[in-house]
Amino acid sequence: MLKKVYGSAVFGVEATTITVEVNVDSGIGYHLVGLPDNAIKESNYRIAAALQNNGYKIPGKKITINMAPADLRKEGSAYDLTLAIGVLAASKQIQAENLEDYLIMGELSLDGSLQPIKGALPIAVKARAEGFKGFILPKTNAKEAAIVDGLEVYGVDNIKQLINYFDKGEPLEQTIINTREEFYKGLDFPEFDFSDVKGQEGIKRCMEIAAAGGHNIILIGPPGAGKTMLAKRLPSILPPMTLHEALETTKIHSVVGKIKDTGLMAQRPFRSPHHTISDVALVGGGQYPQPGEISLSHNGILFLDELPEFKRSVLEVLRQPLEDREVTISRAKFTVTYPSSFMLVASMNPSPGGYFNDPDAPVTSSPAEMQRYLSKISGPLLDRIDIHIEVTPVPFEKLSDDRKGESSVEIRKRVTKAREIQTQRFMASESVHYNAQMNTKQIRKYCVLDEASKQLLKAAMEQLNLSARAYDRILKVARTISDLEGAEHINGSHISEAIQYRSLDREGWLG
């Protein structure tokens, strides 16, 4: 007898429905076809033990299973439940009249309990699009899939529950989530707050500007000056994610199985990979492509601590995603594209010894060593970082001060207001949402300078030996500063503040 059961395969952040055809005939043998990988080929051992431990068995007949489309590579252990139910239905051990109404996924343990799967959210989105009545999956993934409305989602703990549902009509408990309520409930405040930071008023101002315009930022300073502490607090002042951004971000984290028993991600991601990371782990890829750190930080922050310690090849692969805000991974048979619109926050010591720009510390590195250290970061990468700021250690008087600084809540209000101005400004553009994304044409349109500001910028560029690449960056940052003030036009004070934030562009910065 032939039975059809439906599963799903995830490629990139999109799912493809897989039809599992199970045919039980006279003869003997177990044949699994349709390009399954080793994890799927091994499933018959898990299925046999799980069925045996729940009072059922794999029939001693000829079983042929085809996973269609047969030319598409299938991977992972999430098809165990699909195959097991297909075998039971085809061998008439259970009655399953409405089997084709459901999409079924789950990894089996030997006792019949279910392990979580990856990609539950994109699979649920596809199931709804293809008109399935419901999606049955492990209970740990149920909240994640239930984000998708218009689809019945049933989380099960054990294969026995599913057998009883199809064979005996015992009801399953539907998982229902109010997406909006869940989303706004998740907007609680993060554990790191700017009110904990003593001193560093100039750096806080810099962080506020970076958050308001979505600018990439690099912090340069000696060890212990507070670079990492400040970077960790940056997510707390970013504007809250929109529902669309939250769905997009949750989808990517779902593909790599990072969503555990939670629904929608409401907090912006903050990823901080170690400097030993490989370029594949950063960008994504592998034999079966998976999203890398830059995609996992989509709509959030990618923090690279000790930037010159990263391999140069790893840093160079960042250049194109920073520009295009997506990354495309190509293989011989298919291509996947992952979104990667993130804010790059980097920190570094100014020299191998760490204390180059600290007036009180001994100079332990020669100019040649420092030049070699800084040259690990290429010009084209620095060109994509709008704000460079020097961080100096906080004096004891400020460290011991009991007064609290301005809280993240207050700063976030100003940032959100500035972002709303930018949303209005770029309403007509699909690819530009905030100032950091402006192209040359938009800079000319929205960053018009009066004569006095032009002269100020000209004088600064000549006196400070600022490179040509700094010109557009200064205008973008100045536009954000004016948005924070609610000013319609850029004036001289906005330009002069933006000029300060280009430390590494000054020729002769080393001496």
N, C-alpha and C positions, 0 to 999 in steps of 0.2 A: 504494500500500500504506500502511496506517495502523500507526503504532507509538506506544506510550506510554512516556515516560520521566518520572522523578520528580525534582523539585527542591523548594526550600523558600523561603518568604518569612518574614522576621522582623518582628513588630509588638510594640513594647515589648520585653519580655525573653522573649517566647514565639514559637514558630515555627508556621507553617501550611504543610502540604504542598501543593505545586503540581503538578498533573498537566500535563505538556507533551505534547500530542497532535500528532504530525507526520504529515501526509498528502501523499504524492507521487503526482500524477496526470498524465494527458496534458494538454498545454497549456504555457503559459509564464507565469512570474510568481513573486514571493515575497511571501506575505501573512502578516504576523504580527499576531495579534489576542489580546485578553484583557487590555486595559489595560496594555501595557508602557510604560515611560518611555523617554526618548531614549537612555539608555545601552543598553537592550535592543534598541531599534530599530536602533542602529548595529552590533549584534553580527554581522549578516550579512557586513560587510566584514572583521571580524576572523576569523570562521569560514572565509570563502572563502580568505583568505590562509593561514591555519593548515593547512587541508586541502590546499591546493595545494603547500605546502612539505613536506608529509608523504606525497605521492603519491596523494592523493584529491582529489575535487572536489565542488562543489555541482552536482547534476544540472540540466541545462537543461530542466527540466519545471516544471509548476505545483506549487509547494510551499505548503501551507497549514499554519500552526502556530497552535494555540490553547493559551493558558495558562489552565487552569481552576483555581479558580473565576474565570470571566471578568469578574465585577464587582468583583474585588479588585485594587487598584493594585499592580503589580509594579515594583520599582526595582533599579538596580544592574547591574553587569556579570557577576555571579556565575553567570548562567544560560548563558554562552557554551558551556561544556562539555556541559551538558544538551542544548542545542539542536543542537550539532554531532553528538553521538552519535545523537540522534533522527533527524537528516537522513541520516546514513550507514546506519542500520538500516532506515529506511523506503525508501531507494533501493536496498536490497539490496547495498550495497557491502561491508557486513560482516554476518556472522551474529551475532545477539545473542539467543539463546534465553532467557537468564535475566536480561534487562535489567530486568524489573519487580521483581526482588528487591532492587535497589539504589536508593539515593538519590544522585544525582550533582550536584555543584556545582563550579564553578571558572571563573576568568576566563582567557581565552586571550590569549597574545601572538601576534604574526604568524608566529613560527617554530613555534608549537604548544606552547611551554612554558606552564606555569600560574602565574598570579599568586595571592596569598593572597586569601581572602574574609573577610567580616565575619560574626559570629554563628554560627561553627561549633559552639560548645557547645550553644546552645538548639536548633539544627537536629538535632544528634545525639540530644539528649534526646527530641525529637519523633519522630525516625526509629525509635528503640527502642520508644516508646509505640505507634507504628502498625504494629509488627511487621515492619519491613524487616530483611532479613538483614544488609545492610552499607551503609556510607556511603563513597563514593569522593570525594575532595577533594584540593586541592593539598597537597603534602608539608609545607609550612610550617605548615599548620593541623592536621596529623594528630594531634600530641600533645594539643592542646586538645580535639579531638573524642573521642580515645581515653580520656578521663577517664570517659566513660559506659561502664560494663561491660554485657555482654549484647548488644553490637553490634560487628560486625566493621568495623574502620576501616582503609581503604587510602589511603595518601598517594601520589600520583603526581606526577612532575616534568613529564611531557609527554603530550600526547594520544595519541602513538604507543603508549605503554605500555598505555593503556586499550583502544585498538583491538586490540592484540595479545592482550590478556586475553580480550576478548569473541569475537574472530574466530579466534584460533589457540590459545586455551586456555593462553597463557603465564601462569604464576602472578604475582600481585602480592604484595608484601611487606606483611603485616599489621602495623599499629602496635599494640603492646600495652604498657599502662602499669599498674603497680601503684599505684593511686590513693593508698592509705594511705602506702606507702613514699615516693612522690613528695612527698606532703604534709608528712610529718615531716622529710624531707630539706631541704625549703624553709624550715624554722624556724630557719635560721642567724641569727646575730646581725646586726642592721643596722649600717651604718657609723658611725652617731652614737650615742655612749654618754654617760650622765650622769657617768661618772668623769672626763670631760674638762672638766667645768664647775668653775671655781674659785669658791669662795664661794657666794652665793645659796642658802644652806641653806633659808631660809624659802620661797623660790619652788619649790625642789625638793619640799619637803613639800606645797606647794599642788598641784603637778603630780601627785604621788602620790595625793592625795585625789581629784583630778579623774578620774584614770585608774581608781581603785578604784570610784567610783560612777557613772562615765560622765557626769560633770558638764561642762557647757559652761563655758569659762573665758575671761576677758579680762585681758590683761597691759597695764598702763599704766606708761610710763616714758620717760625721755629717750632720744635716739638713742645707740646704742652700749652700752646697759645690758645687752643680752643677751636681749632678748625673742624674736627670731627663732631664735637659737641654742637656747634652751630649748624652744621649740615644736617644732623639728625633732627633738629627742630624745624627745619624748613617745611616739611609736609604739613605741620600744624598751622601754617599761615597761608597755604595754597587754598584757592576757592574750592568749595565742595564740588564733588563730581556731579555732573548731570546724570539722569537716569540712563541716557543713551551711552555715556562714557562708562558708567558702572557695568552695564551689560557687556560692552565691548571688552573691558578689562577682565571681568569674570570669565568670559569665554576663553581667553588666552590661558588663564590660570587653571581653568577646568581641563584643558587639553593636556596639561602636564600633571594633572591629578593633585593640584595644590589646594583645592577646595575641600575641606573635610567638615562635614556636618554643619555647614553654614550655607546660607542662601546667597544673596547678592553682596558683592564687595562694595562697601560704602567708603572705605578709606583709600586714598590714593596710594599706590604701591611705592615702597622705598626699597630699592635693591642696592646692596653694597658688596659686589663680588671681590674676592681676594685677588691680589695682584699676580698670582700664579695662574690665573684663568687662561684657557686656550681661546683662540679666535672663534672656534666652532661653538664653544660654550657661551661665548658672549653674543655672537650674532645668531646662532641657531644652526641646525643642520644635523648631520649624522646620517647613517644608512637609511633610517626612517626619520625624516626631518622632524625635529622638535623645536619649539620656540626657544630662543636664547635669552640671556639676561636683558638685552635691550628691548625685547618684546614683552617680557614679564614686567618691565618698568613702564610700559605704555600708559599714558595719561598720568604718570607719576614722575619719580626721580630716580636717576641712575647715579649713584655716588661712587666715584673712583678715588679711593684714599691712596695717598702716595703715588701720584700719577706717573712720575718717571720710572718707578719700579716695574710698571707693566711692560711686557714685551712690546717693542715698537710695532711689530706686525699686528698685534692685537689692537693697538690704538689706531692704526691706519684703517682697519676695517670699520671703524666708527664713522669715518668721514661721509660716506654715501648715505647711511641711514639718518645721520644728523640733518642732511640736506633734504632728502626725499620723504622722511618720516615713515618709511616702510622698508622692509627688507625682503628681497626675493631670493629664494633658494632653488636652484635648478638641478635636476637630476636627469638622467638619460630619458626616462619615461614620463616624468611629470615635473611640474613647477609649482611651488607653494609660496604664497606671499603672506608675511606676518606684519601687522601694523607695529610701528615703533616710534610713536610721537612722545618723546620724553624730554625732561629737562636734565641736562648734564651738569652735575655738580662735581668738581674735582678739587683735590687739595694736594699740596706738595710742600716739601721743605725747599728753601731757596738754594741749598747746596747739599752735597753728600753728608757733611757734618751736621747740617741742620740749622746752624746759627749765623748764617752769612749776614742777614740784615738786622741782627740783634746787636745794638751798640755796646751792651755790657758783656757779651760773650767773646771768648778768644776766637780768632779766625783760624780754623784748622784745615781749610781747603784752599788750594792754590787757584788763581783765576782760571787756569787751563782746565782743572778738574771741574770747576763750577760750570764752565762753558760746555764741557762734555756732558755733564749731568743735565743741564737745561736743554741741550740739543737733542735729547732723547724724545722730546715732544716736538713734532714737526710743525712748521709754519702753517700749512693748510688746516691742521687740527685746531691750533690756537686761533686761526682765522674764524672758526665757527663758535668761539667762546666770546660772548659779548662783554662780560664784566671780569676784570682781573683786579683783585683786591689784596693788599698786604695786611696780614693779621699779626699784631704785636702782642706780647704777653700782657696780662692784666696786672697792674701794680697791687701791692698788698692792701692799700687803703680801700680800694674798690672791692677786692675779694672779701674783706672782712665786714663790708657794709651790710647791715641787716635789711635795708630797704629793698623791696621787690621791684624788678623792672616791669616794663609794660608787658601785659599778657598777650599771648598769641591771639586771643579773641579780638582784642582791639585792633591789632595789626591786620588780622584777616578781614575785618570789616572794610578797611581802606583798600586792601588788595582786591576784594570782590567788587567794590565800587569802580575801581580802575578797569577791571576786566569787563564790567558791563559796558563801559564807554567803548572799549575796543570791539566788543561783540556787535554793538550798533554800527561802528565804523566799517567793519568788514562783513556786514550782513550780506552783501551781494557776492562775496567770494566764497567758494566751496572749500578751498584749500588753506585759506588764511583765517585764523581766529583771534590771534593776539599779535602784539607788535614784533616779537622776535621772528615771526614767520614772514614778515614783509619782504617783498622782492624790490629790486631797484626802482621799478616804475612806481610802486606804492610809496617808497621812501620819498621820491621826488614830489609826489602828490600830497602826502600827509605830514611831511617834515619840512615845511617851508620856513626859511629863516629870514628875519629882518636884517637890515644892513649891519647894525651893531653886532648882532650875533655872528654874522658871517665873518666880520673882522676879528672877533674874539677867537673863533675857531681857527681862522687862518694864522693868527699870531701864535696860538697854542701849538698848532702843528709844526710851525717853523721853529719855535723856541724849544719845545720838548722833543724835537726830532721824532714826532709820531709818524708811523708808517702810513702809507696810503690806505691799507686795509682797515685802519682804525676809523676812517671817515664815516662810512655807513653805520658802523657799530655805534659810534658816538651819537649819531642822529637817532637811531632806534631807541637807545637808552634815554636820550633827552626827551623823546616822545612819551616814553613811559613815565618819566619824572613829571612831565606836564599833566599827564592823565591822573596821576596820584593827587596832584594839586587841583584837579578839575579845570585846568586852564585850556583854552581852545587852541592857543598858539604857543610855539616854543619860544622862550625868551633867553636872554643871556645867562641868567642864573641856572637854568636847566642845562645849558650847554657846558658851563664851567664845571657843574657837578659831574656830568657825564664824562668829561675829559679826565677827571681824577681816576676813573675806573678802567684805565688802560695801562696799568703798570708795565706789563711785559712787552708792550709795543714801543716803549722808549728805547731808542738805540743807546747802547752804552749803559743799560740798566745794571750791568755787572760792575760798573766802576766809573 
